């Protein structure tokens, strides 16, 4: 129960921070802030309801290919991120969120990876998808506040470092997805004959990682890259 509350609690905090960042951008750029705030909150809550509703059934509990959790959560969120940010790339709100906020925000991944370690002990995950195996996302989370401090607060490193860090962060996330998928569909890579990811990992609240937390990390990386396209210093 405590582990489940950890995933839910992190999701709530992350959700509130996304809303906070969104309200900041809306207040500084929108001519109709009330409407846009409502759309933001409603959309985020509706997505959470969708995640909960779908994962509360047995639809996702399957080893069939293609992976149902990826089709239900990862693919739609990635498509939305790509289309939304592409259409918004020249809009004012992009640059209304302080650049360092976005980088500091990425430190939430430390908590995600910590929950992964505890999930191994609970039999929900296998160690290959944690820092003990081939998941190096913890390093990205730990480096986030360091990068933000050195680049934006102390200004001892150029903003180019942030761009490189963002691309490396996206590469790490891609590798994490690869590890998760291969631990199910190619377990022989890790010396196993059966899928290493138990079906219990495909239920709520563990699917919040694929359905919300990871997409938020991707969204933040791309948003930061878009901000860096314009020289604001």
N, CA, C and O of each residue as an XYZ file, in Angstrom:
932
protein
N       0.820     -1.212      0.000
C       0.000      0.000      0.000
C       0.854      1.262      0.000
O       0.548      2.226     -0.701
N       1.942      1.252      0.800
C       2.812      2.427      0.849
C       3.453      2.696     -0.507
O       3.621      3.850     -0.902
N       3.813      1.621     -1.225
C       4.417      1.781     -2.538
C       3.414      2.410     -3.510
O       3.764      3.305     -4.280
N       2.199      1.947     -3.469
C       1.165      2.509     -4.339
C       0.937      3.985     -4.031
O       0.800      4.805     -4.939
N       0.899      4.313     -2.746
C       0.724      5.707     -2.352
C       1.885      6.569     -2.827
O       1.714      7.754     -3.113
N       3.076      5.962     -2.909
C       4.232      6.688     -3.406
C       4.036      7.108     -4.852
O       4.303      8.257     -5.205
N       3.575      6.195     -5.690
C       3.323      6.511     -7.098
C       2.206      7.552     -7.237
O       2.311      8.491     -8.026
N       1.151      7.370     -6.465
C       0.034      8.312     -6.542
C       0.447      9.681     -6.024
O       0.112     10.701     -6.627
N       1.172      9.709     -4.911
C       1.606     10.977     -4.338
C       2.520     11.742     -5.281
O       2.373     12.954     -5.440
N       3.470     11.040     -5.914
C       4.366     11.694     -6.860
C       3.581     12.229     -8.050
O       3.872     13.315     -8.551
N       2.596     11.475     -8.498
C       1.772     11.930     -9.610
C       1.010     13.203     -9.251
O       0.924     14.127    -10.060
N       0.464     13.250     -8.052
C      -0.281     14.444     -7.619
C       0.629     15.662     -7.567
O       0.265     16.737     -8.045
N       1.809     15.493     -6.987
C       2.761     16.610     -6.902
C       3.173     17.065     -8.301
O       3.214     18.262     -8.586
N       3.475     16.103     -9.168
C       3.868     16.437    -10.538
C       2.739     17.144    -11.266
O       2.969     18.113    -11.989
N       1.525     16.661    -11.076
C       0.358     17.268    -11.699
C       0.181     18.718    -11.246
O      -0.098     19.598    -12.061
N       0.345     18.960     -9.956
C       0.210     20.319     -9.427
C       1.295     21.242     -9.981
O       1.034     22.412    -10.258
N       2.501     20.721    -10.140
C       3.582     21.532    -10.700
C       3.319     21.860    -12.169
O       3.586     22.975    -12.616
N       2.800     20.898    -12.912
C       2.448     21.162    -14.306
C       1.390     22.265    -14.380
O       1.473     23.161    -15.219
N       0.406     22.189    -13.501
C      -0.633     23.221    -13.468
C      -0.037     24.572    -13.087
O      -0.392     25.593    -13.675
N       0.862     24.585    -12.113
C       1.523     25.825    -11.698
C       2.288     26.446    -12.858
O       2.166     27.644    -13.113
N       3.065     25.649    -13.554
C       3.820     26.141    -14.704
C       2.868     26.642    -15.787
O       3.101     27.681    -16.403
N       1.793     25.887    -16.008
C       0.811     26.271    -17.018
C       0.135     27.584    -16.684
O      -0.047     28.434    -17.555
N      -0.235     27.752    -15.431
C      -0.879     29.005    -15.005
C       0.069     30.187    -15.177
O      -0.354     31.275    -15.567
N       1.347     29.972    -14.889
C       2.348     31.024    -15.072
C       2.392     31.460    -16.534
O       2.377     32.654    -16.835
N       2.448     30.481    -17.440
C       2.502     30.785    -18.869
C       1.219     31.448    -19.348
O       1.256     32.382    -20.149
N       0.089     30.965    -18.856
C      -1.206     31.519    -19.274
C      -1.369     32.950    -18.788
O      -1.781     33.823    -19.551
N      -1.050     33.193    -17.530
C      -1.200     34.549    -16.976
C      -0.375     35.577    -17.736
O      -0.789     36.729    -17.872
N       0.792     35.168    -18.232
C       1.704     36.101    -18.889
C       1.506     36.202    -20.392
O       2.134     37.037    -21.045
N       0.642     35.362    -20.948
C       0.532     35.371    -22.411
C      -0.890     35.340    -22.954
O      -1.108     35.690    -24.114
N      -1.853     34.931    -22.150
C      -3.205     34.730    -22.660
C      -4.096     35.962    -22.492
O      -4.012     36.681    -21.497
N      -4.948     36.183    -23.490
C      -5.943     37.251    -23.409
C      -7.221     36.757    -22.734
O      -8.093     37.547    -22.369
N      -7.312     35.461    -22.578
C      -8.475     34.863    -21.911
C      -7.969     33.792    -20.935
O      -8.197     32.602    -21.150
N      -7.279     34.214    -19.859
C      -6.640     33.246    -18.957
C      -7.596     32.280    -18.285
O      -7.250     31.117    -18.079
N      -8.797     32.737    -17.938
C      -9.752     31.865    -17.271
C     -10.109     30.658    -18.125
O     -10.146     29.529    -17.635
N     -10.368     30.900    -19.390
C     -10.727     29.820    -20.318
C      -9.576     28.837    -20.481
O      -9.774     27.624    -20.427
N      -8.374     29.367    -20.679
C      -7.231     28.496    -20.922
C      -6.825     27.716    -19.666
O      -6.361     26.581    -19.769
N      -6.992     28.306    -18.503
C      -6.714     27.588    -17.263
C      -7.694     26.426    -17.096
O      -7.311     25.329    -16.690
N      -8.953     26.684    -17.413
C      -9.962     25.625    -17.306
C      -9.631     24.474    -18.247
O      -9.716     23.309    -17.859
N      -9.248     24.800    -19.498
C      -8.908     23.768    -20.473
C      -7.721     22.948    -19.986
O      -7.710     21.723    -20.109
N      -6.724     23.628    -19.433
C      -5.536     22.938    -18.929
C      -5.894     21.960    -17.815
O      -5.541     20.783    -17.885
N      -6.585     22.436    -16.800
C      -6.920     21.595    -15.649
C      -7.858     20.466    -16.062
O      -7.668     19.317    -15.663
N      -8.860     20.793    -16.856
C      -9.825     19.781    -17.299
C      -9.139     18.682    -18.100
O      -9.413     17.499    -17.898
N      -8.246     19.071    -19.009
C      -7.552     18.094    -19.850
C      -6.662     17.171    -19.019
O      -6.639     15.959    -19.231
N      -5.931     17.761    -18.072
C      -5.049     16.952    -17.228
C      -5.833     15.978    -16.352
O      -5.445     14.820    -16.199
N      -6.923     16.448    -15.786
C      -7.739     15.580    -14.942
C      -8.432     14.499    -15.766
O      -8.569     13.361    -15.318
N      -8.863     14.858    -16.964
C      -9.511     13.875    -17.838
C      -8.529     12.764    -18.207
O      -8.911     11.595    -18.272
N      -7.275     13.119    -18.446
C      -6.256     12.112    -18.763
C      -6.016     11.194    -17.573
O      -5.822      9.990    -17.737
N      -6.029     11.769    -16.375
C      -5.859     10.943    -15.173
C      -7.030      9.977    -15.006
O      -6.836      8.823    -14.622
N      -8.217     10.439    -15.288
C      -9.396      9.573    -15.204
C      -9.284      8.438    -16.224
O      -9.620      7.290    -15.935
N      -8.810      8.782    -17.412
C      -8.629      7.772    -18.464
C      -7.621      6.707    -18.029
O      -7.859      5.512    -18.203
N      -6.497      7.147    -17.465
C      -5.477      6.203    -16.998
C      -6.054      5.282    -15.930
O      -5.883      4.064    -15.984
N      -6.735      5.877    -14.965
C      -7.305      5.084    -13.872
C      -8.356      4.105    -14.393
O      -8.358      2.929    -14.027
N      -9.251      4.603    -15.251
C     -10.337      3.763    -15.752
C      -9.832      2.588    -16.557
O     -10.268      1.456    -16.350
N      -8.912      2.849    -17.480
C      -8.412      1.779    -18.338
C      -7.574      0.780    -17.554
O      -7.693     -0.428    -17.761
N      -6.734      1.270    -16.663
C      -5.850      0.367    -15.913
C      -6.577     -0.373    -14.798
O      -6.025     -1.306    -14.215
N      -7.790      0.024    -14.497
C      -8.582     -0.678    -13.486
C      -9.246     -1.922    -14.063
O      -9.813     -2.730    -13.329
N      -9.173     -2.068    -15.372
C      -9.683     -3.272    -16.029
C      -8.519     -4.229    -16.274
O      -7.390     -3.960    -15.864
N      -8.795     -5.326    -16.931
C      -7.738     -6.293    -17.253
C      -7.215     -6.123    -18.676
O      -6.461     -6.961    -19.171
N      -7.620     -5.033    -19.333
C      -7.252     -4.837    -20.730
C      -5.734     -4.783    -20.913
O      -5.198     -5.336    -21.873
N      -5.049     -4.114    -19.988
C      -3.610     -3.909    -20.132
C      -2.784     -5.104    -19.664
O      -1.595     -5.195    -19.968
N      -3.402     -6.011    -18.932
C      -2.661     -7.139    -18.355
C      -2.490     -8.243    -19.396
O      -3.183     -9.261    -19.375
N      -1.546     -8.008    -20.306
C      -1.320     -8.952    -21.385
C       0.116     -8.824    -21.884
O       0.692     -7.736    -21.896
N       0.679     -9.953    -22.293
C       2.015     -9.959    -22.883
C       1.956     -9.947    -24.410
O       2.981    -10.081    -25.079
N       0.759     -9.787    -24.952
C       0.622     -9.786    -26.405
C       1.362     -8.596    -27.007
O       1.518     -7.546    -26.384
N       1.812     -8.802    -28.247
C       2.483     -7.726    -28.973
C       1.540     -7.212    -30.060
O       0.883     -8.009    -30.730
N       1.465     -5.879    -30.246
C       2.210     -4.800    -29.579
C       1.719     -4.566    -28.155
O       0.577     -4.889    -27.828
N       2.577     -4.005    -27.311
C       2.207     -3.800    -25.907
C       1.026     -2.852    -25.767
O       1.035     -1.748    -26.311
N       0.021     -3.287    -25.041
C      -1.198     -2.495    -24.922
C      -0.984     -1.205    -24.139
O      -1.580     -0.176    -24.459
N      -0.130     -1.256    -23.107
C       0.090     -0.049    -22.313
C       0.782      1.029    -23.148
O       0.558      2.222    -22.943
N       1.623      0.598    -24.088
C       2.306      1.558    -24.960
C       1.323      2.191    -25.936
O       1.365      3.397    -26.179
N       0.439      1.369    -26.494
C      -0.560      1.885    -27.424
C      -1.561      2.797    -26.729
O      -2.032      3.775    -27.308
N      -1.879      2.467    -25.482
C      -2.892      3.232    -24.758
C      -2.368      4.531    -24.175
O      -3.085      5.531    -24.147
N      -1.125      4.531    -23.708
C      -0.594      5.681    -22.983
C       0.594      6.365    -23.656
O       0.563      7.571    -23.901
N       1.637      5.598    -23.953
C       2.874      6.210    -24.452
C       2.685      6.823    -25.834
O       3.044      7.980    -26.050
N       2.130      6.065    -26.764
C       1.962      6.569    -28.126
C       1.080      7.826    -28.174
O       1.488      8.818    -28.779
N      -0.115      7.824    -27.559
C      -0.945      9.044    -27.598
C      -0.277     10.258    -26.963
O      -0.378     11.368    -27.485
N       0.407     10.048    -25.836
C       1.040     11.178    -25.156
C       2.197     11.744    -25.969
O       2.417     12.955    -25.986
N       2.942     10.859    -26.647
C       4.044     11.317    -27.489
C       3.526     12.067    -28.713
O       4.085     13.090    -29.109
N       2.456     11.550    -29.306
C       1.851     12.225    -30.463
C       1.327     13.600    -30.056
O       1.530     14.586    -30.765
N       0.652     13.655    -28.911
C       0.140     14.941    -28.423
C       1.282     15.919    -28.186
O       1.207     17.074    -28.605
N       2.344     15.463    -27.512
C       3.481     16.337    -27.226
C       4.086     16.891    -28.503
O       4.378     18.084    -28.593
N       4.272     16.028    -29.486
C       4.863     16.458    -30.745
C       4.007     17.486    -31.465
O       4.504     18.529    -31.888
N       2.719     17.190    -31.606
C       1.822     18.088    -32.330
C       1.628     19.402    -31.574
O       1.695     20.483    -32.159
N       1.387     19.294    -30.267
C       1.103     20.486    -29.464
C       2.286     21.446    -29.432
O       2.122     22.647    -29.648
N       3.471     20.922    -29.165
C       4.642     21.795    -29.078
C       5.078     22.298    -30.448
O       5.603     23.406    -30.558
N       4.870     21.505    -31.492
C       5.194     21.983    -32.840
C       4.309     23.171    -33.210
O       4.784     24.164    -33.760
N       3.021     23.057    -32.902
C       2.107     24.157    -33.218
C       2.346     25.372    -32.324
O       2.043     26.501    -32.710
N       2.891     25.138    -31.128
C       3.077     26.226    -30.166
C       4.494     26.812    -30.186
O       4.803     27.709    -29.402
N       5.346     26.313    -31.071
C       6.772     26.645    -30.999
C       7.061     28.139    -31.131
O       8.088     28.612    -30.646
N       6.166     28.886    -31.783
C       6.384     30.322    -31.965
C       5.477     31.170    -31.080
O       5.457     32.396    -31.187
N       4.727     30.504    -30.204
C       3.799     31.239    -29.359
C       4.504     31.810    -28.133
O       5.532     31.301    -27.685
N       3.930     32.862    -27.616
C       4.562     33.600    -26.525
C       4.720     32.778    -25.256
O       5.711     32.920    -24.539
N       3.749     31.921    -24.978
C       3.747     31.220    -23.694
C       4.975     30.326    -23.510
O       5.395     30.052    -22.385
N       5.545     29.876    -24.634
C       6.724     29.005    -24.569
C       7.828     29.636    -23.726
O       8.488     28.954    -22.941
N       8.023     30.942    -23.893
C       9.122     31.624    -23.213
C       8.705     32.313    -21.920
O       9.505     33.022    -21.310
N       7.455     32.109    -21.497
C       7.000     32.733    -20.252
C       7.320     31.877    -19.035
O       7.284     32.371    -17.908
N       7.628     30.618    -19.244
C       8.044     29.747    -18.137
C       9.550     29.889    -17.982
O      10.282     29.627    -18.936
N      10.036     30.292    -16.824
C      11.486     30.436    -16.630
C      12.231     29.158    -17.003
O      11.833     28.063    -16.606
N      13.293     29.300    -17.752
C      14.032     28.137    -18.257
C      14.527     27.235    -17.137
O      14.481     26.010    -17.250
N      15.001     27.844    -16.057
C      15.570     27.022    -14.978
C      14.499     26.237    -14.232
O      14.789     25.183    -13.666
N      13.257     26.737    -14.224
C      12.170     25.984    -13.594
C      12.049     24.602    -14.228
O      11.929     23.591    -13.536
N      12.083     24.582    -15.554
C      11.871     23.343    -16.292
C      12.965     22.322    -15.984
O      12.696     21.128    -15.851
N      14.205     22.809    -15.873
C      15.307     21.895    -15.582
C      15.218     21.373    -14.146
O      15.376     20.176    -13.907
N      14.968     22.263    -13.203
C      14.813     21.822    -11.816
C      13.678     20.802    -11.686
O      13.780     19.846    -10.917
N      12.614     21.012    -12.433
C      11.444     20.129    -12.381
C      11.840     18.686    -12.678
O      11.279     17.753    -12.102
N      12.810     18.503    -13.580
C      13.195     17.157    -13.990
C      13.780     16.326    -12.851
O      13.954     15.116    -12.997
N      14.082     16.950    -11.738
C      14.613     16.187    -10.598
C      13.558     15.257    -10.000
O      13.889     14.411     -9.169
N      12.286     15.396    -10.410
C      11.262     14.467     -9.920
C      11.583     13.034    -10.339
O      11.051     12.083     -9.765
N      12.439     12.880    -11.326
C      12.798     11.542    -11.796
C      13.631     10.780    -10.777
O      13.720      9.555    -10.846
N      14.235     11.481     -9.842
C      14.936     10.810     -8.748
C      13.939      9.978     -7.945
O      14.217      8.839     -7.570
N      12.783     10.565     -7.694
C      11.752      9.877     -6.915
C      11.189      8.693     -7.706
O      10.931      7.628     -7.145
N      11.003      8.893     -9.017
C      10.508      7.801     -9.860
C      11.438      6.593     -9.765
O      10.995      5.465     -9.551
N      12.727      6.852     -9.927
C      13.688      5.744     -9.915
C      13.828      5.125     -8.522
O      14.103      3.932     -8.400
N      13.643      5.921     -7.487
C      13.648      5.384     -6.123
C      12.467      4.442     -5.922
O      12.599      3.382     -5.311
N      11.308      4.846     -6.449
C      10.126      3.986     -6.380
C      10.356      2.693     -7.163
O       9.872      1.631     -6.771
N      11.091      2.783     -8.262
C      11.408      1.582     -9.039
C      12.200      0.580     -8.199
O      11.931     -0.620     -8.234
N      13.169      1.080     -7.452
C      13.989      0.197     -6.612
C      13.121     -0.526     -5.587
O      13.269     -1.730     -5.380
N      12.216      0.212     -4.947
C      11.311     -0.407     -3.976
C      10.329     -1.361     -4.659
O       9.876     -2.337     -4.061
N      10.009     -1.063     -5.919
C       9.086     -1.927     -6.654
C       9.694     -3.287     -6.936
O       8.979     -4.285     -7.025
N      11.015     -3.331     -7.076
C      11.701     -4.614     -7.262
C      11.519     -5.473     -6.017
O      11.232     -6.666     -6.112
N      11.686     -4.863     -4.857
C      11.526     -5.600     -3.594
C      10.106     -6.118     -3.429
O       9.875     -7.160     -2.817
N       9.143     -5.360     -3.996
C       7.741     -5.764     -3.887
C       7.334     -6.751     -4.975
O       6.194     -7.216     -4.994
N       8.255     -7.073     -5.881
C       7.949     -8.021     -6.943
C       7.182     -7.425     -8.101
O       6.624     -8.161     -8.915
N       7.143     -6.106     -8.191
C       6.410     -5.438     -9.262
C       7.294     -5.247    -10.489
O       6.815     -5.364    -11.617
N       8.562     -4.961    -10.288
C       9.508     -4.763    -11.380
C      10.695     -5.708    -11.222
O      10.877     -6.326    -10.173
N      11.495     -5.808    -12.276
C      12.737     -6.565    -12.200
C      13.901     -5.575    -12.151
O      13.760     -4.432    -12.586
N      15.032     -6.000    -11.632
C      16.119     -5.066    -11.386
C      16.730     -4.506    -12.671
O      17.419     -3.487    -12.629
N      16.488     -5.161    -13.817
C      17.046     -4.647    -15.072
C      16.505     -3.258    -15.417
O      17.187     -2.485    -16.089
N      15.283     -2.929    -14.966
C      14.680     -1.647    -15.315
C      14.954     -0.581    -14.253
O      14.321      0.475    -14.265
N      15.877     -0.840    -13.347
C      16.242      0.138    -12.327
C      17.703      0.541    -12.498
O      18.392      0.062    -13.399
N      18.159      1.420    -11.627
C      19.551      1.863    -11.648
C      20.504      0.701    -11.383
O      21.678      0.761    -11.751
N      20.001     -0.355    -10.746
C      20.818     -1.541    -10.496
C      21.050     -2.341    -11.772
O      21.943     -3.186    -11.833
N      20.233     -2.066    -12.795
C      20.369     -2.754    -14.068
C      20.803     -1.822    -15.177
O      21.950     -1.376    -15.215
N      19.861     -1.521    -16.102
C      20.205     -0.743    -17.295
C      19.410      0.559    -17.410
O      19.340      1.155    -18.485
N      18.825      0.987    -16.325
C      18.061      2.235    -16.320
C      18.902      3.326    -15.646
O      19.136      3.286    -14.437
N      19.347      4.288    -16.434
C      20.226      5.333    -15.915
C      19.499      6.676    -15.758
O      20.124      7.735    -15.708
N      18.173      6.605    -15.683
C      17.394      7.832    -15.571
C      17.631      8.546    -14.241
O      17.446      9.760    -14.145
N      18.037      7.803    -13.226
C      18.360      8.407    -11.938
C      19.453      9.468    -12.102
O      19.425     10.504    -11.439
N      20.408      9.201    -12.985
C      21.510     10.130    -13.211
C      20.993     11.439    -13.806
O      21.459     12.521    -13.450
N      20.026     11.327    -14.714
C      19.434     12.526    -15.308
C      18.729     13.351    -14.236
O      18.859     14.575    -14.203
N      17.986     12.681    -13.362
C      17.290     13.387    -12.288
C      18.241     14.076    -11.332
O      18.007     15.214    -10.927
N      19.317     13.389    -10.970
C      20.297     13.961    -10.049
C      21.028     15.139    -10.691
O      21.330     16.130    -10.027
N      21.309     15.019    -11.987
C      22.062     16.074    -12.669
C      21.220     17.312    -12.959
O      21.768     18.389    -13.192
N      19.887     17.172    -12.946
C      19.012     18.293    -13.296
C      19.261     19.541    -12.450
O      19.535     20.599    -13.017
N      19.180     19.467    -11.112
C      19.422     20.685    -10.323
C      20.852     21.199    -10.447
O      21.089     22.400    -10.317
N      21.806     20.305    -10.697
C      23.203     20.721    -10.864
C      23.352     21.548    -12.136
O      23.991     22.600    -12.135
N      22.749     21.056    -13.226
C      22.796     21.775    -14.497
C      22.098     23.121    -14.376
O      22.620     24.137    -14.834
N      20.920     23.131    -13.762
C      20.176     24.389    -13.607
C      20.956     25.401    -12.779
O      20.976     26.590    -13.099
N      21.591     24.933    -11.724
C      22.360     25.827    -10.845
C      23.569     26.411    -11.575
O      23.801     27.619    -11.529
N      24.333     25.560    -12.242
C      25.565     26.012    -12.891
C      25.299     26.902    -14.107
O      26.066     27.819    -14.397
N      24.203     26.618    -14.810
C      23.925     27.384    -16.028
C      23.140     28.665    -15.737
O      23.481     29.734    -16.242
N      22.095     28.553    -14.927
C      21.186     29.686    -14.764
C      21.439     30.528    -13.514
O      21.298     31.750    -13.558
N      21.806     29.901    -12.414
C      22.041     30.668    -11.203
C      23.487     31.190    -11.124
O      23.706     32.391    -10.967
N      24.455     30.295    -11.231
C      25.857     30.699    -11.131
C      26.427     31.189    -12.462
O      27.414     31.923    -12.499
N      25.779     30.764    -13.562
C      26.190     31.184    -14.914
C      27.660     30.873    -15.209
O      28.364     31.683    -15.813
N      28.106     29.716    -14.786
C      29.483     29.310    -15.059
C      29.564     28.367    -16.264
O      30.656     28.039    -16.731
N      28.409     27.936    -16.761
C      28.359     27.094    -17.946
C      27.422     27.708    -18.977
O      26.443     28.351    -18.598
N      27.688     27.532    -20.259
C      26.823     28.084    -21.307
C      25.514     27.313    -21.426
O      25.415     26.163    -20.998
N      24.520     27.956    -22.007
C      23.212     27.317    -22.178
C      23.266     26.153    -23.157
O      22.357     25.324    -23.193
N      24.325     26.091    -23.945
C      24.505     24.942    -24.845
C      24.537     23.634    -24.062
O      24.107     22.591    -24.555
N      25.050     23.703    -22.841
C      25.100     22.516    -21.973
C      23.694     22.002    -21.709
O      23.468     20.793    -21.658
N      22.751     22.917    -21.540
C      21.363     22.519    -21.283
C      20.791     21.782    -22.488
O      20.091     20.781    -22.336
N      21.091     22.281    -23.682
C      20.599     21.625    -24.895
C      21.154     20.201    -24.987
O      20.412     19.256    -25.254
N      22.449     20.058    -24.767
C      23.073     18.727    -24.803
C      22.457     17.823    -23.745
O      22.165     16.656    -24.004
N      22.261     18.377    -22.548
C      21.677     17.609    -21.447
C      20.263     17.149    -21.799
O      19.880     16.025    -21.473
N      19.492     18.001    -22.457
C      18.135     17.633    -22.857
C      18.130     16.469    -23.836
O      17.341     15.535    -23.695
N      19.006     16.526    -24.823
C      19.061     15.432    -25.798
C      19.536     14.130    -25.155
O      19.048     13.049    -25.485
N      20.489     14.247    -24.236
C      20.931     13.053    -23.513
C      19.794     12.489    -22.659
O      19.626     11.273    -22.565
N      19.014     13.380    -22.039
C      17.876     12.943    -21.232
C      16.848     12.208    -22.063
O      16.292     11.205    -21.615
N      16.584     12.692    -23.273
C      15.646     12.010    -24.163
C      16.201     10.653    -24.594
O      15.457      9.681    -24.717
N      17.504     10.598    -24.821
C      18.129      9.328    -25.201
C      18.019      8.311    -24.070
O      17.774      7.129    -24.315
N      18.199      8.765    -22.846
C      18.079      7.877    -21.694
C      16.652      7.348    -21.576
O      16.446      6.165    -21.308
N      15.676      8.217    -21.773
C      14.277      7.779    -21.716
C      13.989      6.739    -22.798
O      13.278      5.763    -22.558
N      14.543      6.954    -23.981
C      14.364      5.974    -25.056
C      14.979      4.631    -24.674
O      14.420      3.575    -24.970
N      16.133      4.681    -24.015
C      16.783      3.440    -23.591
C      15.971      2.737    -22.507
O      15.934      1.507    -22.453
N      15.321      3.521    -21.642
C      14.485      2.937    -20.587
C      13.296      2.206    -21.211
O      12.950      1.098    -20.801
N      12.683      2.834    -22.199
C      11.568      2.176    -22.899
C      12.050      0.881    -23.534
O      11.362     -0.138    -23.478
N      13.230      0.919    -24.138
C      13.810     -0.285    -24.753
C      14.001     -1.392    -23.722
O      13.674     -2.549    -23.985
N      14.526     -1.046    -22.558
C      14.764     -2.042    -21.507
C      13.454     -2.655    -21.037
O      13.356     -3.869    -20.862
N      12.437     -1.803    -20.831
C      11.134     -2.305    -20.400
C      10.555     -3.278    -21.430
O      10.079     -4.359    -21.081
N      10.603     -2.875    -22.705
C      10.002     -3.707    -23.748
C      10.766     -5.014    -23.938
O      10.157     -6.072    -24.095
N      12.083     -4.946    -23.925
C      12.862     -6.176    -24.113
C      12.754     -7.105    -22.916
O      12.868     -8.321    -23.068
N      12.536     -6.553    -21.723
C      12.385     -7.417    -20.553
C      11.100     -8.231    -20.637
O      10.949     -9.242    -19.952
N      10.165     -7.776    -21.492
C       8.922     -8.516    -21.704
C       9.009     -9.394    -22.947
O       8.670    -10.577    -22.906
N       9.469     -8.804    -24.060
C       9.399     -9.490    -25.347
C      10.703    -10.158    -25.780
O      10.696    -10.995    -26.682
N      11.812     -9.799    -25.153
C      13.086    -10.434    -25.448
C      13.841    -10.717    -24.140
O      14.974    -10.264    -23.974
N      13.228    -11.453    -23.224
C      13.872    -11.685    -21.920
C      15.168    -12.471    -22.022
O      15.984    -12.447    -21.101
N      15.365    -13.177    -23.148
C      16.595    -13.951    -23.318
C      17.827    -13.049    -23.345
O      18.940    -13.506    -23.083
N      17.629    -11.766    -23.662
C      18.744    -10.818    -23.629
C      19.339    -10.758    -22.224
O      20.541    -10.556    -22.050
N      18.484    -10.934    -21.239
C      18.900    -10.849    -19.841
C      19.051    -12.228    -19.205
O      19.135    -12.357    -17.984
N      19.085    -13.247    -20.047
C      19.308    -14.595    -19.554
C      18.085    -15.253    -18.961
O      18.207    -16.167    -18.145
N      16.889    -14.799    -19.365
C      15.653    -15.376    -18.836
C      14.845    -15.998    -19.967
O      14.978    -15.614    -21.129
N      14.017    -16.951    -19.614
C      13.181    -17.626    -20.608
C      11.761    -17.079    -20.626
O      11.047    -17.238    -21.616
N      11.348    -16.436    -19.537
C      10.001    -15.891    -19.419
C      10.074    -14.374    -19.260
O      11.106    -13.843    -18.849
N       8.979    -13.669    -19.585
C       8.950    -12.208    -19.398
C       9.332    -11.829    -17.973
O       8.857    -12.432    -17.011
N      10.190    -10.828    -17.851
C      10.685    -10.422    -16.535
C       9.791     -9.401    -15.859
O       9.924     -9.150    -14.661
N       8.888     -8.817    -16.615
C       7.990     -7.820    -16.043
C       6.665     -8.488    -15.701
O       5.963     -8.928    -16.612
N       6.295     -8.583    -14.423
C       5.047     -9.238    -14.048
C       3.831     -8.455    -14.525
O       3.901     -7.241    -14.714
N       2.730     -9.147    -14.716
C       1.514     -8.484    -15.182
C       0.998     -7.454    -14.191
O       0.262     -6.543    -14.572
N       1.376     -7.587    -12.926
C       0.950     -6.608    -11.921
C       1.505     -5.217    -12.206
O       0.993     -4.224    -11.688
N       2.558     -5.141    -13.034
C       3.138     -3.836    -13.375
C       2.253     -3.062    -14.339
O       2.467     -1.872    -14.570
N       1.241     -3.749    -14.911
C       0.376     -3.116    -15.895
C      -0.938     -2.629    -15.298
O      -1.897     -2.380    -16.030
N      -0.990     -2.493    -13.995
C      -2.214     -2.018    -13.341
C      -1.924     -0.697    -12.627
O      -0.775     -0.277    -12.487
N      -3.008     -0.061    -12.183
C      -2.892      1.199    -11.457
C      -2.360      0.936    -10.038
O      -2.790     -0.032     -9.410
N      -1.448      1.757     -9.513
C      -0.967      3.032    -10.052
C       0.358      2.939    -10.801
O       0.929      3.967    -11.165
N       0.866      1.706    -11.043
C       2.186      1.580    -11.654
C       2.217      2.093    -13.090
O       3.258      2.532    -13.578
N       1.061      2.036    -13.764
C       1.006      2.533    -15.146
C       1.070      4.056    -15.210
O       1.163      4.624    -16.298
N       1.023      4.719    -14.063
C       1.161      6.181    -14.053
C       2.524      6.611    -14.598
O       2.674      7.728    -15.094
N       3.510      5.725    -14.504
C       4.837      6.051    -15.049
C       4.752      6.192    -16.560
O       5.193      7.194    -17.122
N       4.184      5.187    -17.216
C       4.061      5.227    -18.677
C       2.995      6.212    -19.126
O       3.115      6.835    -20.181
N       1.951      6.349    -18.317
C       0.818      7.178    -18.722
C       0.971      8.658    -18.446
O       0.360      9.484    -19.124
N       1.792      9.007    -17.443
C       1.878     10.427    -17.086
C       3.292     10.904    -16.773
O       3.739     11.906    -17.331
N       3.996     10.210    -15.898
C       5.284     10.717    -15.415
C       6.341     10.756    -16.510
O       7.042     11.758    -16.654
N       6.464      9.692    -17.275
C       7.442      9.701    -18.360
C       7.074     10.709    -19.457
O       7.950     11.436    -19.926
N       5.799     10.775    -19.881
C       5.437     11.800    -20.859
C       5.717     13.224    -20.375
O       6.068     14.090    -21.176
N       5.567     13.472    -19.074
C       5.891     14.799    -18.547
C       7.382     15.089    -18.735
O       7.761     16.195    -19.119
N       8.218     14.094    -18.463
C       9.663     14.269    -18.634
C      10.008     14.574    -20.088
O      10.831     15.447    -20.362
N       9.381     13.858    -21.017
C       9.610     14.102    -22.444
C       9.140     15.497    -22.826
O       9.842     16.220    -23.532
N       7.958     15.876    -22.364
C       7.396     17.198    -22.651
C       8.345     18.296    -22.175
O       8.584     19.266    -22.894
N       8.885     18.147    -20.971
C       9.780     19.157    -20.410
C      11.080     19.265    -21.212
O      11.582     20.365    -21.445
N      11.613     18.131    -21.628
C      12.828     18.159    -22.435
C      12.607     18.928    -23.738
O      13.403     19.794    -24.101
N      11.527     18.604    -24.429
C      11.262     19.249    -25.719
C      10.941     20.723    -25.533
O      11.364     21.561    -26.329
N      10.189     21.041    -24.477
C       9.873     22.434    -24.183
C      11.151     23.230    -23.932
O      11.288     24.352    -24.421
N      12.072     22.668    -23.186
C      13.346     23.327    -22.905
C      14.151     23.535    -24.185
O      14.761     24.588    -24.374
N      14.152     22.533    -25.063
C      14.870     22.652    -26.337
C      14.286     23.784    -27.175
O      15.025     24.541    -27.805
N      12.954     23.899    -27.183
C      12.302     24.983    -27.933
C      12.666     26.344    -27.354
O      12.883     27.299    -28.099
N      12.733     26.437    -26.035
C      13.125     27.698    -25.422
C      14.547     28.102    -25.808
O      14.838     29.279    -26.024
N      15.411     27.116    -25.889
C      16.827     27.387    -26.186
C      17.065     27.786    -27.637
O      18.153     28.247    -27.982
N      16.065     27.614    -28.482
C      16.216     28.027    -29.875
C      16.278     29.533    -30.003
O      16.789     30.061    -30.992
N      15.758     30.225    -29.004
C      15.768     31.685    -29.009
C      16.766     32.170    -27.989
O      16.705     31.771    -26.826
N      17.674     33.015    -28.395
C      18.698     33.548    -27.488
C      18.071     34.613    -26.607
O      17.768     35.720    -27.052
N      17.887     34.253    -25.357
C      17.213     35.175    -24.445
C      18.188     35.809    -23.455
O      17.747     36.531    -22.561
N      19.477     35.575    -23.576
C      20.452     36.126    -22.645
C      21.287     37.203    -23.351
O      22.173     37.798    -22.738
